[in-house]
Amino acid sequence: MEILDPRQSPPANFGISLSTQPFRYSQLGDAHVRLIHLNAGLRNDGLSIQIHENVSLENAPVYEALSYAWGESRKTGSISCGSESIAVTQNLATALVQIRNPDKIRTLWIDQICINQDDVDERNKQVALMGRIYSKAENVVVWLGDGDLDDGMAFDFAPRLLSYLPPLSAGHGVTRQGLVARHALPFIQSPGWIALSRIFSRPYFRRSWIIQEVALARRAAVHCGPYVIDWDVLAAASSYQMAQATDAENAHDAHDAVAAITELNRHDHGRGNNLVDALFMSYHFNCTDPRDKVFAMLGLAQTPGLKPDYNSSVEDVYLRTTQFLVLAHGNLDILCCVSHPKRIATLPSWVPDWQAQVAVKPSYSENNRTLTVDGWCVDTVATVADVFAGNDSMSGWNEFVEKSSHSGSRSYTEIYCQTLLAGESLPGTPFDEVSAYEAWKNLGNRRLKNGSYKPLTDLSDENEKGVEFSFAMTEACAGRRLFTTTKDNLGLGPSEARVGDVICFLGDTPTPLVLRPRESYFELVGECYVGDLVEQGHPLPQLTRNEDKRDFTIR
């Protein structure tokens, strides 16, 4: 951890400029940006910058890019720029006072200053360039906000935590929980753990834009007040803190965000990722403008046919994005992102509402709101259980399964366990799902249900199985419900699934989808898992014969 010069702490009247003439932006050329020179200053010095306009991004000088939360949108701070001034938010002014050098200029790209926010056409073009802007920056400066002694404790604790443990990749098949269990760690309610948790509760980790800004970074340094730490160190500490929190239902969304960024960064520093996967990640993030749920992800994938357009409505952005992905990819993967209820009631059922919480070439109707694609109807929902609500749901789910009938060679316990995990294998574990399920039951919800946080070092190998099963089960079942079908299959489906819904395979999508029949069309409810309908990730051949194929009109 590095501590910046305390003389740079923001004064009470930071960022106030005597200039009254607002800065006048010049028009930018294609693939050109503005960069700022943040002038050196000490504690009581006002903020001043120079803005360099029309810098070719291809031939730009060395610069850093700021990643931060705007905070309160009202611009109460002001920065001198020669004889002019620029209004900025309080959080940005605080950041600039803190990160400026005491003795030399710092060259930065900052969206709030470098983009003319009043020019929608410029915003469209500059947002389209943001992936390149962050990937070309020498360093991404992550600003979490003001810091105090607890934040300093967290930044000091994170590298010490890593000294206890090897990297996760060195586990050689041992689970994340297993690594933690085999190395004595501080008690989870120790001051260091608590301080680290508070770091990840900051609004910054809820921003949609951080996925692109940090995943594309060559390197990133995290600032919290005067304290500085390398992003990779903080990300590794996040992974182990999540492992130490054995109640998976209460695991912080921020840890998932950090893990997602780390995974994206491994793929060629975030470039060339699947846009559908990136959009799915956006479900767990917030943004002031709901259109940014899509626009903030565009820099992560090669999507030349999709451009930011702030003149379009939220509904139009979501609709056009879905149409583009279905046509461009030649499959219907994005349909698996549909969830209910939707905040935009007028969206067609087959279009994901990214604000909601979770290859046959198709055709569209003239009004672009009806999707027609061919596929197969393979089963029908017969009964449904309650929506998963954590470990308290399990007694009801167990009773639901015990009342269900099943015909087949596999035991119903095996099918049930695999359904609870949505068919996913437990990562890095040498034990099967049934034994892990039994270990979880034998654990008696000792720590997973009653909120007790006893250190993981007391867990035997057998109990470790139960902890790992609980993590995987909670992730798979969140927002879903069990159901049985008219063909005696057991499945895990969306919370909105009802009796009478049909299970279908559409186009080349290997994931079964739940559709709701209407008088002359279908509504898409969401994706589901039914283990007896798939084999090695593909529908059973007998279910998708050509003679059984039909058209589905979805609204």
C-alpha positions as CSV (number, residue, x, y, z in Angstrom):
1,M,0.0,0.0,0.0
2,E,1.2,3.5,-0.8
3,I,0.2,6.6,1.1
4,L,0.2,9.9,-0.9
5,D,1.5,13.1,0.5
6,P,-1.0,14.2,3.2
7,R,-0.4,17.8,2.1
8,Q,-2.5,17.0,-0.9
9,S,-5.6,16.3,1.2
10,P,-8.5,18.4,-0.1
11,P,-9.1,21.7,1.6
12,A,-12.6,22.7,2.7
13,N,-13.1,24.9,-0.3
14,F,-11.5,22.7,-3.0
15,G,-12.2,23.2,-6.6
16,I,-13.6,26.7,-6.4
17,S,-12.6,28.9,-9.3
18,L,-12.8,32.6,-9.6
19,S,-13.3,32.3,-13.4
20,T,-16.8,33.0,-14.6
21,Q,-16.6,32.2,-18.3
22,P,-17.5,28.6,-19.0
23,F,-15.1,26.6,-21.2
24,R,-16.0,26.5,-24.9
25,Y,-15.5,23.2,-26.5
26,S,-14.2,22.9,-30.1
27,Q,-15.5,20.2,-32.5
28,L,-13.5,17.0,-32.3
29,G,-12.3,15.1,-35.4
30,D,-13.0,11.4,-35.9
31,A,-11.0,9.1,-33.5
32,H,-9.7,12.3,-31.7
33,V,-10.0,13.0,-28.0
34,R,-9.3,15.7,-25.5
35,L,-6.6,15.2,-22.8
36,I,-6.1,17.4,-19.8
37,H,-2.9,18.5,-18.0
38,L,-3.7,18.5,-14.3
39,N,-1.4,21.2,-12.8
40,A,0.7,20.5,-9.8
41,G,-0.7,21.7,-6.5
42,L,-0.6,21.3,-2.7
43,R,-3.4,21.2,-0.1
44,N,-4.7,24.8,-0.3
45,D,-4.1,25.4,-4.0
46,G,-7.1,25.7,-6.3
47,L,-7.6,23.2,-9.1
48,S,-6.3,24.2,-12.5
49,I,-5.9,22.4,-15.8
50,Q,-5.1,22.9,-19.4
51,I,-7.3,21.1,-22.0
52,H,-5.6,19.8,-25.2
53,E,-8.2,19.4,-27.9
54,N,-8.2,17.2,-31.0
55,V,-5.5,14.8,-29.9
56,S,-5.3,11.8,-32.3
57,L,-6.0,8.7,-30.2
58,E,-3.7,6.7,-32.5
59,N,-0.8,9.0,-31.8
60,A,-1.7,10.2,-28.3
61,P,1.1,11.0,-25.8
62,V,1.3,8.9,-22.6
63,Y,-1.7,9.5,-20.5
64,E,-3.8,8.0,-17.7
65,A,-7.6,7.5,-17.6
66,L,-9.7,8.1,-14.5
67,S,-12.3,5.5,-13.4
68,Y,-14.7,6.8,-10.8
69,A,-18.4,7.3,-9.8
70,W,-19.9,10.6,-10.7
71,G,-21.8,10.6,-7.4
72,E,-24.3,13.5,-7.1
73,S,-24.9,14.7,-10.6
74,R,-25.2,18.3,-9.6
75,K,-21.9,20.1,-10.5
76,T,-20.9,22.1,-7.4
77,G,-17.2,22.3,-8.0
78,S,-15.3,24.4,-10.6
79,I,-11.9,24.1,-12.1
80,S,-9.8,26.8,-13.7
81,C,-8.9,26.4,-17.3
82,G,-6.9,29.5,-18.3
83,S,-9.4,32.4,-18.3
84,E,-12.3,29.9,-18.4
85,S,-13.8,27.4,-15.9
86,I,-15.4,24.0,-16.0
87,A,-18.1,22.8,-13.6
88,V,-17.6,19.3,-12.2
89,T,-19.2,17.1,-9.6
90,Q,-17.9,17.2,-6.0
91,N,-16.5,13.6,-6.2
92,L,-14.5,14.4,-9.3
93,A,-13.1,17.6,-7.7
94,T,-12.1,15.7,-4.6
95,A,-10.4,13.1,-6.7
96,L,-8.4,15.6,-8.7
97,V,-7.2,17.4,-5.6
98,Q,-6.1,14.0,-4.1
99,I,-4.4,12.5,-7.2
100,R,-2.6,15.6,-8.5
101,N,1.2,15.6,-8.2
102,P,2.7,18.2,-5.8
103,D,5.5,19.1,-8.3
104,K,4.6,18.1,-11.9
105,I,1.8,17.9,-14.4
106,R,-0.3,14.8,-14.7
107,T,-1.9,14.0,-18.1
108,L,-5.4,12.4,-17.8
109,W,-8.5,11.5,-19.8
110,I,-11.6,12.1,-17.7
111,D,-15.1,11.6,-19.3
112,Q,-16.7,14.5,-17.4
113,I,-14.2,17.0,-18.7
114,C,-13.0,15.5,-22.0
115,I,-16.4,14.9,-23.4
116,N,-18.8,17.8,-24.1
117,Q,-21.7,16.5,-22.1
118,D,-24.1,19.0,-23.8
119,D,-23.4,17.7,-27.3
120,V,-25.3,14.4,-27.8
121,D,-23.6,13.7,-31.1
122,E,-20.2,14.1,-29.6
123,R,-21.2,11.9,-26.6
124,N,-22.2,9.1,-29.0
125,K,-18.9,9.2,-30.8
126,Q,-16.7,9.5,-27.7
127,V,-18.5,6.7,-25.8
128,A,-17.9,4.5,-28.8
129,L,-14.2,5.2,-28.4
130,M,-14.0,4.5,-24.7
131,G,-12.9,1.0,-25.0
132,R,-9.8,2.2,-27.0
133,I,-9.3,5.1,-24.6
134,Y,-9.0,2.9,-21.6
135,S,-7.0,0.2,-23.3
136,K,-4.4,2.7,-24.6
137,A,-4.0,4.4,-21.2
138,E,-0.7,3.7,-19.5
139,N,-2.6,3.4,-16.2
140,V,-6.2,3.5,-15.1
141,V,-6.6,5.5,-11.9
142,V,-9.5,4.0,-9.9
143,W,-11.0,6.5,-7.4
144,L,-13.2,5.1,-4.7
145,G,-13.7,8.3,-2.8
146,D,-12.5,9.9,0.4
147,G,-10.6,7.6,2.8
148,D,-10.2,7.3,6.5
149,L,-8.1,5.2,8.9
150,D,-10.3,2.1,8.3
151,D,-9.7,2.3,4.6
152,G,-6.0,2.5,5.3
153,M,-6.3,-0.6,7.4
154,A,-8.1,-2.4,4.6
155,F,-5.4,-1.4,2.1
156,D,-2.7,-2.6,4.5
157,F,-4.6,-5.8,5.3
158,A,-5.1,-6.9,1.6
159,P,-1.4,-7.6,0.8
160,R,-0.9,-9.2,4.2
161,L,-3.8,-11.5,3.5
162,L,-2.2,-12.6,0.3
163,S,1.0,-13.5,2.1
164,Y,-1.0,-16.2,3.9
165,L,-2.1,-17.9,0.8
166,P,-0.9,-19.0,-2.6
167,P,-2.6,-17.8,-5.8
168,L,-5.9,-19.5,-6.5
169,S,-4.4,-20.9,-9.8
170,A,-1.8,-22.7,-7.7
171,G,-4.5,-24.8,-6.0
172,H,-4.2,-27.7,-8.4
173,G,-7.7,-28.9,-8.1
174,V,-8.2,-27.8,-4.5
175,T,-11.3,-25.6,-4.0
176,R,-11.2,-21.9,-3.0
177,Q,-12.7,-22.9,0.3
178,G,-10.1,-25.7,0.7
179,L,-7.2,-23.3,0.2
180,V,-8.6,-20.9,2.8
181,A,-9.3,-23.8,5.2
182,R,-5.7,-25.1,5.0
183,H,-4.1,-21.8,5.8
184,A,-4.7,-20.0,9.1
185,L,-6.4,-16.8,8.4
186,P,-7.6,-13.9,10.6
187,F,-11.0,-14.4,12.1
188,I,-13.7,-13.2,9.6
189,Q,-15.0,-10.6,12.0
190,S,-11.5,-9.1,12.7
191,P,-11.0,-5.4,12.0
192,G,-9.1,-6.1,8.8
193,W,-11.8,-8.3,7.3
194,I,-14.5,-5.7,8.3
195,A,-12.5,-2.8,6.8
196,L,-12.0,-4.7,3.6
197,S,-15.8,-5.4,3.4
198,R,-16.5,-1.7,3.7
199,I,-14.2,-1.0,0.8
200,F,-16.3,-3.3,-1.4
201,S,-19.5,-1.7,-0.2
202,R,-18.6,1.6,-1.9
203,P,-20.8,2.8,-4.8
204,Y,-17.9,2.5,-7.2
205,F,-18.3,-1.3,-7.3
206,R,-21.9,-1.0,-8.5
207,R,-21.1,1.0,-11.7
208,S,-21.7,-0.6,-15.0
209,W,-18.8,1.3,-16.6
210,I,-16.1,-0.2,-14.3
211,I,-16.4,-3.5,-16.1
212,Q,-15.0,-2.0,-19.3
213,E,-12.7,0.6,-17.7
214,V,-10.8,-1.8,-15.5
215,A,-11.0,-5.0,-17.7
216,L,-9.4,-3.2,-20.6
217,A,-6.7,-1.6,-18.4
218,R,-3.0,-2.4,-18.9
219,R,-2.7,-1.8,-15.2
220,A,-4.9,-0.1,-12.6
221,A,-4.1,1.6,-9.3
222,V,-6.9,2.0,-6.7
223,H,-7.1,5.2,-4.7
224,C,-9.1,5.8,-1.6
225,G,-8.3,9.2,-0.1
226,P,-4.5,9.2,0.3
227,Y,-4.2,5.4,0.2
228,V,-3.2,3.6,-3.0
229,I,-3.1,-0.2,-3.8
230,D,-2.6,-2.2,-7.0
231,W,-5.9,-3.4,-8.5
232,D,-4.6,-7.0,-8.8
233,V,-3.8,-7.1,-5.0
234,L,-7.3,-5.9,-4.1
235,A,-8.9,-8.3,-6.6
236,A,-7.1,-11.3,-5.1
237,A,-8.1,-10.2,-1.6
238,S,-11.7,-10.0,-2.8
239,S,-11.6,-13.6,-4.0
240,Y,-10.4,-14.9,-0.7
241,Q,-12.8,-12.8,1.3
242,M,-15.6,-14.3,-0.7
243,A,-14.3,-17.7,0.0
244,Q,-14.2,-17.0,3.7
245,A,-17.8,-15.9,3.7
246,T,-19.5,-19.2,4.0
247,D,-23.1,-17.9,3.8
248,A,-23.2,-17.6,0.0
249,E,-26.6,-15.9,0.1
250,N,-25.0,-12.8,1.7
251,A,-21.9,-12.7,-0.5
252,H,-21.5,-9.2,-1.7
253,D,-22.2,-8.4,-5.3
254,A,-19.0,-6.4,-5.5
255,H,-17.0,-9.6,-5.2
256,D,-18.8,-11.0,-8.2
257,A,-18.0,-7.7,-10.0
258,V,-14.3,-7.9,-9.3
259,A,-14.2,-11.6,-10.3
260,A,-15.9,-10.8,-13.6
261,I,-13.5,-8.0,-14.3
262,T,-10.5,-10.3,-13.5
263,E,-11.9,-13.0,-15.9
264,L,-12.5,-10.5,-18.7
265,N,-9.0,-9.0,-18.3
266,R,-7.5,-12.4,-18.8
267,H,-9.0,-12.6,-22.3
268,D,-6.5,-10.3,-24.1
269,H,-7.1,-7.5,-21.6
270,G,-10.8,-7.5,-22.1
271,R,-10.9,-7.3,-25.9
272,G,-12.8,-9.7,-28.1
273,N,-15.2,-10.9,-25.5
274,N,-18.7,-12.2,-26.2
275,L,-21.1,-9.3,-25.9
276,V,-23.9,-11.5,-24.6
277,D,-21.7,-12.6,-21.7
278,A,-20.8,-9.0,-21.0
279,L,-24.4,-7.8,-21.1
280,F,-25.4,-10.6,-18.7
281,M,-22.8,-9.2,-16.3
282,S,-24.4,-5.8,-16.5
283,Y,-27.5,-7.2,-14.7
284,H,-25.7,-6.8,-11.4
285,F,-24.5,-3.2,-11.9
286,N,-26.1,0.2,-11.7
287,C,-26.0,3.2,-14.0
288,T,-27.8,6.5,-14.0
289,D,-28.8,6.2,-17.6
290,P,-30.3,2.7,-18.3
291,R,-29.1,2.9,-21.9
292,D,-25.6,2.6,-20.5
293,K,-26.4,-1.0,-19.5
294,V,-25.7,-1.7,-23.1
295,F,-23.3,1.1,-24.1
296,A,-20.9,0.4,-21.2
297,M,-20.4,-3.1,-22.6
298,L,-19.7,-2.3,-26.3
299,G,-16.0,-1.8,-25.8
300,L,-15.6,-5.3,-24.6
301,A,-16.7,-7.0,-27.9
302,Q,-16.2,-6.6,-31.6
303,T,-19.6,-5.1,-32.5
304,P,-19.1,-2.6,-35.4
305,G,-22.8,-2.7,-36.2
306,L,-23.8,-1.4,-32.7
307,K,-23.1,2.2,-31.8
308,P,-24.1,4.3,-28.8
309,D,-27.1,6.5,-29.6
310,Y,-28.3,8.8,-26.8
311,N,-31.1,10.1,-29.1
312,S,-32.8,6.7,-28.9
313,S,-35.1,5.6,-26.1
314,V,-34.2,2.9,-23.6
315,E,-36.8,0.6,-25.2
316,D,-35.3,1.1,-28.7
317,V,-31.7,0.5,-27.5
318,Y,-32.6,-2.8,-25.9
319,L,-34.7,-3.9,-28.9
320,R,-32.1,-3.0,-31.5
321,T,-29.3,-4.7,-29.4
322,T,-31.3,-7.9,-29.2
323,Q,-32.1,-7.8,-32.9
324,F,-28.5,-7.2,-33.8
325,L,-27.1,-10.0,-31.7
326,V,-29.6,-12.6,-32.9
327,L,-28.8,-11.7,-36.5
328,A,-25.1,-11.3,-36.1
329,H,-24.4,-14.4,-34.1
330,G,-26.7,-16.8,-35.9
331,N,-28.0,-18.2,-32.7
332,L,-30.4,-17.2,-29.9
333,D,-28.0,-17.1,-26.9
334,I,-29.3,-13.7,-25.8
335,L,-32.8,-15.2,-25.3
336,C,-31.4,-17.0,-22.3
337,C,-30.9,-13.6,-20.7
338,V,-34.6,-12.8,-20.5
339,S,-36.0,-12.5,-17.0
340,H,-39.2,-11.3,-15.4
341,P,-40.7,-9.1,-14.2
342,K,-39.5,-6.4,-16.6
343,R,-39.4,-2.7,-15.7
344,I,-40.3,-1.7,-19.3
345,A,-43.7,-3.4,-19.7
346,T,-43.9,-2.6,-23.4
347,L,-40.8,-4.6,-24.4
348,P,-41.5,-7.8,-26.4
349,S,-41.1,-10.8,-24.2
350,W,-38.0,-12.0,-26.1
351,V,-36.1,-8.8,-25.5
352,P,-34.1,-8.7,-22.2
353,D,-34.7,-5.8,-19.9
354,W,-31.2,-5.1,-18.7
355,Q,-32.6,-3.0,-15.8
356,A,-34.5,-6.1,-14.5
357,Q,-32.8,-8.2,-11.8
358,V,-30.8,-11.5,-13.9
359,A,-29.0,-20.7,-35.8
360,V,-31.6,-20.7,-38.1
361,K,-31.8,-17.1,-39.2
362,P,-34.8,-15.6,-37.5
363,S,-37.3,-13.2,-39.1
364,Y,-39.0,-10.1,-37.7
365,S,-42.4,-8.7,-38.3
366,E,-42.8,-5.3,-40.0
367,N,-43.0,-3.5,-36.6
368,N,-39.8,-5.4,-35.4
369,R,-41.6,-6.5,-32.2
370,T,-42.4,-10.1,-33.2
371,L,-39.7,-12.7,-33.6
372,T,-40.4,-15.9,-35.6
373,V,-37.9,-18.8,-35.3
374,D,-38.2,-22.5,-35.8
375,G,-37.5,-25.1,-33.1
376,W,-39.0,-28.0,-31.1
377,C,-41.5,-28.2,-28.2
378,V,-40.2,-31.1,-26.1
379,D,-42.1,-31.0,-22.8
380,T,-44.7,-29.1,-20.6
381,V,-44.5,-27.8,-17.1
382,A,-46.8,-29.9,-14.8
383,T,-46.1,-28.6,-11.3
384,V,-44.0,-25.8,-9.8
385,A,-42.3,-25.3,-6.4
386,D,-41.9,-22.1,-4.5
387,V,-39.2,-19.6,-5.7
388,F,-35.8,-20.3,-4.1
389,A,-35.3,-18.1,-1.0
390,G,-32.1,-19.5,0.4
391,N,-31.5,-22.4,2.6
392,D,-34.9,-22.0,4.2
393,S,-36.4,-23.2,0.9
394,M,-34.8,-26.6,1.0
395,S,-37.3,-28.3,3.3
396,G,-40.2,-27.3,0.9
397,W,-38.1,-28.3,-2.2
398,N,-37.2,-31.7,-0.7
399,E,-40.9,-32.4,0.0
400,F,-41.8,-31.2,-3.5
401,V,-39.3,-33.7,-5.0
402,E,-40.4,-36.6,-2.8
403,K,-43.9,-36.2,-4.1
404,S,-42.7,-36.2,-7.7
405,S,-42.7,-39.3,-9.9
406,H,-39.7,-40.3,-12.1
407,S,-39.1,-43.0,-14.7
408,G,-35.5,-43.7,-15.8
409,S,-32.3,-45.5,-15.0
410,R,-30.7,-42.7,-12.8
411,S,-31.6,-42.3,-9.2
412,Y,-33.9,-39.3,-8.4
413,T,-31.3,-38.2,-5.8
414,E,-28.7,-37.9,-8.5
415,I,-31.0,-36.0,-10.7
416,Y,-32.1,-33.7,-7.9
417,C,-28.5,-32.9,-6.9
418,Q,-27.5,-32.1,-10.5
419,T,-30.7,-30.0,-10.9
420,L,-29.8,-28.0,-7.8
421,L,-26.5,-27.1,-9.5
422,A,-28.1,-26.5,-12.9
423,G,-25.9,-29.3,-14.3
424,E,-22.7,-27.5,-13.4
425,S,-19.8,-29.5,-11.9
426,L,-18.3,-28.3,-8.6
427,P,-15.1,-26.5,-9.5
428,G,-11.8,-28.3,-8.7
429,T,-13.5,-31.0,-6.5
430,P,-12.7,-34.7,-6.7
431,F,-16.1,-35.6,-5.2
432,D,-19.4,-36.1,-6.9
433,E,-22.5,-34.0,-6.5
434,V,-24.5,-36.6,-4.4
435,S,-21.7,-36.9,-1.8
436,A,-21.4,-33.2,-1.7
437,Y,-25.1,-32.8,-1.2
438,E,-25.1,-35.4,1.6
439,A,-22.2,-33.5,3.2
440,W,-24.2,-30.3,3.0
441,K,-27.2,-32.0,4.7
442,N,-24.9,-33.4,7.4
443,L,-23.5,-30.0,8.1
444,G,-26.9,-29.3,9.4
445,N,-26.9,-25.7,8.2
446,R,-24.7,-25.1,11.2
447,R,-23.1,-22.0,9.6
448,L,-25.1,-21.6,6.5
449,K,-28.4,-21.0,8.1
450,N,-28.0,-19.4,11.5
451,G,-25.5,-16.7,10.5
452,S,-22.6,-18.1,12.6
453,Y,-19.2,-17.1,11.2
454,K,-16.8,-19.6,12.8
455,P,-13.4,-19.7,11.0
456,L,-13.2,-22.2,8.1
457,T,-10.1,-23.8,9.7
458,D,-12.4,-26.0,11.8
459,L,-13.9,-27.6,8.6
460,S,-13.1,-31.2,7.9
461,D,-12.7,-32.3,4.3
462,E,-16.2,-33.7,4.4
463,N,-17.7,-30.4,5.6
464,E,-15.7,-28.6,3.0
465,K,-17.7,-30.5,0.4
466,G,-20.9,-29.2,2.0
467,V,-19.7,-25.6,1.9
468,E,-18.7,-25.8,-1.7
469,F,-22.1,-27.4,-2.6
470,S,-23.9,-24.6,-0.8
471,F,-22.0,-21.9,-2.8
472,A,-22.7,-23.6,-6.1
473,M,-26.3,-24.3,-5.3
474,T,-27.1,-20.8,-4.2
475,E,-25.6,-19.4,-7.4
476,A,-27.6,-21.8,-9.6
477,C,-30.9,-21.5,-7.8
478,A,-31.1,-17.8,-7.0
479,G,-34.3,-16.3,-8.6
480,R,-35.4,-19.8,-9.8
481,R,-37.9,-22.5,-8.9
482,L,-38.1,-26.2,-9.3
483,F,-40.7,-27.8,-11.6
484,T,-41.7,-31.1,-12.9
485,T,-43.0,-31.9,-16.4
486,T,-45.7,-34.0,-18.0
487,K,-43.0,-36.5,-19.0
488,D,-41.8,-36.8,-15.4
489,N,-38.7,-34.7,-15.8
490,L,-37.3,-32.5,-13.0
491,G,-36.1,-29.0,-14.0
492,L,-34.9,-25.7,-12.6
493,G,-36.6,-22.7,-14.3
494,P,-37.3,-19.0,-14.0
495,S,-39.3,-17.6,-11.1
496,E,-42.2,-16.7,-13.4
497,A,-42.6,-20.3,-14.7
498,R,-46.2,-21.6,-14.4
499,V,-48.1,-24.8,-15.0
500,G,-48.8,-25.1,-18.7
501,D,-45.7,-23.4,-19.9
502,V,-43.8,-25.4,-22.6
503,I,-40.1,-26.4,-22.8
504,C,-38.6,-25.7,-26.2
505,F,-35.3,-25.7,-28.1
506,L,-35.1,-22.8,-30.5
507,G,-32.7,-22.5,-33.5
508,D,-29.2,-23.7,-32.5
509,T,-29.5,-22.7,-28.9
510,P,-28.5,-25.7,-26.7
511,T,-30.3,-24.3,-23.7
512,P,-34.0,-25.1,-23.3
513,L,-36.3,-22.2,-23.0
514,V,-39.6,-21.8,-21.2
515,L,-42.4,-20.3,-23.4
516,R,-45.9,-19.4,-22.5
517,P,-48.6,-20.3,-25.1
518,R,-51.0,-17.5,-26.0
519,E,-53.9,-17.6,-28.5
520,S,-51.7,-17.0,-31.6
521,Y,-48.2,-16.5,-30.3
522,F,-45.8,-17.3,-27.4
523,E,-44.2,-15.2,-24.7
524,L,-40.7,-16.0,-23.6
525,V,-40.4,-16.6,-19.9
526,G,-36.7,-17.5,-19.6
527,E,-34.2,-20.2,-19.8
528,C,-34.3,-23.4,-17.8
529,Y,-32.3,-26.6,-16.9
530,V,-33.7,-30.1,-17.5
531,G,-31.0,-32.6,-17.2
532,D,-32.8,-35.4,-18.9
533,L,-33.3,-33.3,-22.1
534,V,-29.6,-32.7,-22.9
535,E,-26.5,-34.8,-23.4
536,Q,-23.0,-33.3,-23.4
537,G,-24.4,-29.8,-23.8
538,H,-26.8,-30.6,-26.7
539,P,-30.5,-31.6,-26.9
540,L,-31.1,-35.3,-27.2
541,P,-31.2,-36.2,-30.9
542,Q,-34.6,-37.9,-30.6
543,L,-36.0,-34.6,-29.4
544,T,-35.0,-32.5,-32.4
545,R,-35.9,-34.5,-35.4
546,N,-36.7,-32.5,-38.6
547,E,-40.2,-33.8,-38.9
548,D,-41.1,-32.3,-35.4
549,K,-39.7,-28.9,-36.1
550,R,-42.2,-26.0,-36.1
551,D,-42.3,-22.2,-36.2
552,F,-42.6,-20.2,-33.0
553,T,-43.9,-16.6,-33.1
554,I,-42.7,-14.8,-30.0
555,R,-43.9,-11.4,-28.8
